[in-house]
């Protein structure tokens, strides 16, 4: 499924106390709100008005149906009138989809002349939302609360961003990751409990032999290579005479796509330490696959591979770009403290400033032929870097705000894609906080998601979330990590 194929069910709370005329008005307004939200252009997925629920059974039935509907990524609840919260217990206790409590009301203003008891009986959102909010807190059900007038653009923006997180959670629960070989030897942070990850996040992470990939590469036809070469030529500038290297990368991409698509996998990992039967480590092959939505992790890092795929899914239709990234080196000149992110081959061109170049250069590791790769600079702009780590018994998602800049030097002898950024709150504090939290050297860098969306995703998946932002201090973060460690051990 694509992001736009998911839908969110609008479930409105009321009760029989107010009589049929009021209930008809509530239902009519709920349908109007759904229609106008869909017409706003702010939402990535469709809102579907389902029911004005008045009984325990109606609520339980619609939530049961939502749980079993593949197109439904979550429910949006709103209480137009007063909806007694005991009738919500059975349904919410069984809810398996994302939940947004939309604290809004149909009318923007209190009508001075028209307000009377009939108006008060019909328009009780302030009353109903507090009752509804209590039962969510009492049941300790993970939920997103969005408050504000439903026609305001900022409120619609927040609802749309939450939809992306919720759809990302739905996508996560069916995600399959193909590992070509194992992890890079002796690396700790790329390891993890695949059973726990499947139970918690839904990922199916399995290994396929590199020898099978090599055989699939050898079986790719020249016409398939020609078709992929035409695609490369339409998107990138060829800045090398070594066309055979590019053609081999095209051959690798065709083969990897065949294997991933045959197994229904949307993400993959590999390592330069296991290239059995292959002539080159995939470079542009991986980069172009990333640009079309696949997730990737180097050195066998299947966790960042899956997170790349999820964030790319969440950001469909946006243009900032998201990429597999690795922290490489720092610029520590006072007043000019920057991180340089890159990788030897595999940074996604969706984050490029301008048209990437295809170049062929020697690769000092892997003991194979010189691979073709895309070379470019990343664009300036606000972004985040995201890392999922296994803390032993639980998963932790770390998100840091960054400000990407045009690289302050050309680096003419660095033949890889690169992005330069200033970590928030500053490089030294941000680095200390990242290390204290256990953040990996592999991340997903995204211009399209923000910390609120990643927090929403983590809440839906029921995992720990750590945010490093403009106001974070090392002392505060150490305290947060200490308390979080205690809380998650008790959970």
N, C-alpha and C positions, 0 to 999 in steps of 0.2 A: 504494500500500500504506500501511496505517496501521502505527504502531510495533508494535502487538500482533501484527501479521501476520508479522513477522520471527521467525526462529528461529536458535538457535546450536547447532552440532553438537558433541557431547561425544565426543572421540576419546581413548581411553585406551591408553597404551603398555605393552606387555609383550613377551614373547618365548616361544618354544617350550621353552626350557630347563627350565621348572618343571613341565611335564607337564599333561595335560588337566584334572585335578581342580582345580589352582590356577587355570587359565585360566577354567574355569567359574565359580569363586568370584569372580574379578575381574570378569567380565561381569555376574554377578548383582548385585554391589555397585555397579558403575557404573550399572546401570539403576535401582537403589534410590536412588542419589544424585541422579540426574536427576529422578526422580519427587518426591523430597522437596524438592529445590530449587524445582521448579515449584509445589509445594504451599505453599511458605513465604510467598507473597504479597509477597516482596521484589523479584521480578524482573519487568521489564516485558515480557519476551519468553520464549518457551518454550525450554527446554533439551531437545535431542533426542539421546539416546544413540545413537551410530552403530556403533561398532566397538571391540573390543579388538584393536588393531593389533599384529601380531607379525612383519611382514615389510615390506620396502621397498615391495613391490607394494601391499599393503593400505593403507599410508599414502599412497602416491602416488595410488591410485585414489580414496580418500575425499576427498583435497584437490582432486583434479581435479573430482570431482562437486560439492564445495562451491563451487568457482569458478564453476560453470555453473548453480547453483541460485539463482534470483532471490530465493527466500524466505530463504536462508541469508545472514545478515549477518556471520558470523564463526565461528571454531572455538575451542573451549575444550579444551586438552590437559591431561592429567594422567597421571603415570606411577605406577600402583599398585605395580608391581614395577620391576625394572631393565630399561629399554628402551634397548639400544645405539643411540647417537645417529647412527651412520653410516646406519642404515636410514631415518632421517628426512630425509636431505639432499635427495634428489630431490623429495620432496613439499613440504618447506618452501621450497625454491628456486623452486617454481612457485606458491606461495601468493599469491592475489590478494585475499583477504578478511582482515578483522581477526583477530588472534590474541591470545588470553589464555592464558598459562601459569599454570594453577591449581596452586599449590604447597600441596597439602593431603594428608591421609591419611584412610583410612576410619575408623580407630579414634581416639578422642580421647586415650586414656591407654595407657601401656605396662602390660600386664597382668602383674603381678609373678609370680603363680603359674603362669600359662599360657605365659609366653614361653619358647620353645625354638627350635630351628633350623627347624622347620616354620613356626612363626610368622614368623621372620625372613625366610624365603624368600618368603612371601606378602606381607609388609608392608614393602616397601622404597621407600616414597615418598621418604624423605630421600636414599636412594641414587640412585633414578631421576631425581628432579628436578634434581640437580646435573649429571648426564649430559645431560639434556634442556636445561638452561639453557646449558650450554657450546655446544651446536650452534646455539642461537639467537644467542648472542653471536658465535660464529665466522662464521656466515652474515650477521651484521649485519642480521637481519630485525627490523623494527619489531614490538614485542610489548608487551603489558601483563603484568606479573607480580603476581599477588595471592596472598599467603601467609596461611595461617591455617586454622583448623578449619572445614570446609565447612558445619557447622550453626550456627555463631556468627552472630548477626544483623549484626554489623559487617562480617564477611566477605561475607555475602550482599548487604548494602547496597553495598559496593564493586563486587561483581560486577554488580549491577543498574545502577549508575551507568556502568560501562564498557560494558555492553550498549547503553545509550542513546547513548553516543558512537559506538559501532560502527554502530548502526543509522542514526545521523546521517550517518556516512560513506557508508553504502550509499545513503541518500536523496540525498546530495550528488551522487553519481556519475550520477544521472538527472535532476538539477534543471534546469529551463528557466526563464529569466528574460525577461519581456517589458518592453522599454523603450519608454515612450511619449515619443518625441522623444529628444534627446541630453542630454548633461550640461549643467549650468549653465556658462555661458561663463567661461573663465579660471580655473576651480577646478582645482587640481592633484590633491588627494588622492582625488577621486572618479573619476579616470582609472585605467586599468589595461590590462594585456595580456590580452584576452579569449581569445586562442589559448592562451596559457600556462595560464590559469585552466581552460579546458576540458580541456587535457591533464593537468593536475595534480589538479583537483578535480571534473571532470566536468560543470561548468556549461555549458549552452548559452545564451549571452547575445546576444539579437538585438533589433532595433528595429522597431516598428510605427508607422506615421504617426499623429500626433495627429488628423489629419483623419478617419481611419477610425474612431477612437474617438468623435469628435464625431458622425459619421453614425450610429454604433451607439447613442449616447445619444438622438439624435432619434427613433430607431425603437422605443425602449422604450414599451410600452403603459401606459395608466393603471392597468390591473389589476395589472401587474407592480410599478408604483410603490406601489399600495395594499398589496400583500402585504409589500413591504419596509418600508413605514411601520408596519404592524402589528408587525413584528419590532422596529423601533426603539422603539415605544411600550411593548413588553413589557420592554425592557431598560434604558431610560433615561428620565429625567424631562425633559419638554419645558418649557423655560424661555424661550420666545420666542413672539411672535405671528406671526412671519414663517414660516408653514407652507410657503409656496411655496419658500423656500430649502431647507428640509429635503426637500421632495419632489424638488427638482432633484438633491440629493445622493443620494437613493434611486435616481433615474434613472441617475446616474453609476455607482453601485455595481452595479446590474443589468447595465449595459453592460460595465463592466470585467470582471465575473465571466464574462460570456458570451465575451469575447475571450480571457481567460486560460484558461478551461476548454476552449475549442475547440482551443487549441494545446497543452494539457497543461502550462501554466505555473503554478508555485506561488509566484512572486514577481514584483514589478513595480516600476518606478521612473517618476517623471515630474519635471517642473520647471515652476515658475511662469513661466519665460521662454518656454514654448511651450505655449500653451493655445488653439491655433487652432480656432475654431469652438465652443469651450466657454464657457459662461456663468460658471462658477465653478471655482476650483481645488478638487479633491476634498478634503473635510475629514472629516466623519463617514463618508463613503463609504469612505475609506481606513482610518479607525480601526476600523470595524466589520469590514472584510475582514481586518485584522490580528487582530482578536479571534477570528476563525474559522480562523486558521492560515496565511494568506498572509503572505509576506514583503514588505517595502516599504523603499524608499530614496528620500529627497527629493533634489532638485537633480540627478536622474539618477544617483544613487549606487547602481549595480547591485550592488556588492560587499556593502554593508550590507543591501541588499534580500535577497540570497541568504543571508547569515548569519542574518538574522532568521527566514527560513523554516526553515533547518536547526535552529536552536535551538528554535523552536516545535515542530518535529517531534520533536526529542530529548526534549522535556519534556511530551509528551502524557500526560494523566492526572494531572499535577501542577497545583497551584493557586496557586503564587506569582505567576506571570505573567512574560512577556518582551515587550519593546517596542523598537521603533525609538526612538532617543534622540539628542539633540544637546546638547552642552555650550553653555550660553548665557552665564552670568555667575556671579561669585563673591561671597560674603559674607566679608570679610576682617577682621572684628572679632576681636582676639586672644582665643583660647579658644573662638571660635564661627566657625571657618572651614568654610564649606560651599560646595558647587557647586549651582547651580540648573540643572537640565536641563529642556528643554521642546522644543517646536517650534511653528511658527506654527499647525499644524492637526493633525498626524498621529500623535500618541502613542497607543499601544494602550491601551484601557480594561482590559485584563487586569491592569494594575498599579495600578488605582484603589483607593483607600480609600473604600468606600461606593459609592453609585449615581451614575454620571456624569449631568451635565445637558447637554441639547442647547441651545446658545445660538447666536445669530447676531450677528456683530460685523463692523465694517469691517476689511478686510485692506489694508494700505498698499502691497502689492506685487502684481504680476500684472495690474493694470488690468482687473478683472472685478467681478462682483456680490459682495456680502457673503456669504461662505459659512457654512453651519451647521457647527458642530464640537462635539465633546464636551469639556466642561470638568470637571476633577477634580484632586484632589491624590493623589499616589502614597502607597503605604503604607510604613510603617517596616519595617525588616528588613535582614538581610544580603543582599548581592547582588554581582553583578559587572557590569562594562562591558567589552565585547569589540569589538575593531576589527581588521579585516583590511586590510592595506596592501600595495601592490605596491612592492617595493624595487628593482625593475629587475633581472630575472634570477631573482628568487625572491619568494615571498610570505611575509609575517610576520603572525602572529596575536598580538595583544597583549591581555592579560587583566589587569584591575585589580580587586582586592577593594575594595568600598565598603560603607558602612553607611548605608542610607537612613533618613531621619528624617521625622517629621511637619514640614512646612514651619513655620519659626519665626515666620512672619508671614502674615497672610491674603492679601495682595496682591490686593485687591478689584478693581483695575483691570487685572489681567492676564487677558485672556479666553482662556486656553489651558490645556491640561493641563500639569501641572508635577510634577517629582519633585525633592526636595532630598536631598543626601547628603554624607557625610564620606568623602573619598577616603583610602585607607590607603597608607602608614603615617600620613600627615597631608596636608592639602591642598597645602602648598607642596612637600614632597618628592615626593608623588604626581604633582603637576603637572609638576615638573622631569623626573621619570622618564618620564612619558607623552610629553613633548615630545622628550626625548632618543631615545626609541624610534620617534618618527615617527607616533604614534597620531593617528587622524583625529578631526575634531569630530563626526562621526556614529558612533554605536556601537549595539550591542544591549545593553540593560540587562535583566538576568535575575535574578530571585529564585530560580530553580529549578536552574540549573547552577552549578558551581563551577569553580575553576581546574584542579583535577585532571581533570575531564571535558573541558575545553577542551584541556588538554595531550594527553589521550588522543586526541581528535579530530585534533589537529594531527599527532600521531605517526602515526596511521593514514594521513592524507593526505600525509605526508612533507613537511611545511612547517615553517618556523621558528616557535618559540613563545617568547614573552616574558611573564613573570609579574611583576606589581607587587603586592606583598603587604605584610603588617604589618611585616616585617623588612627590607624592601628599602631600600637607601641609593643615593644617586646615584652614589657612587664605585663601589660593587659593580656597579650596572647598567651603567655605562660600560664597565667591564672585561668584563662578560658580552657586551655588544653588540659590542665590539671582537673578542673571540675568536670569537663567532658569525659575524661578518662574514667572518673568515678561513676558518672551517670551511665555510660555505655556498658560498663562492667556489671552494673546492677540490672540493666534492661533485659 
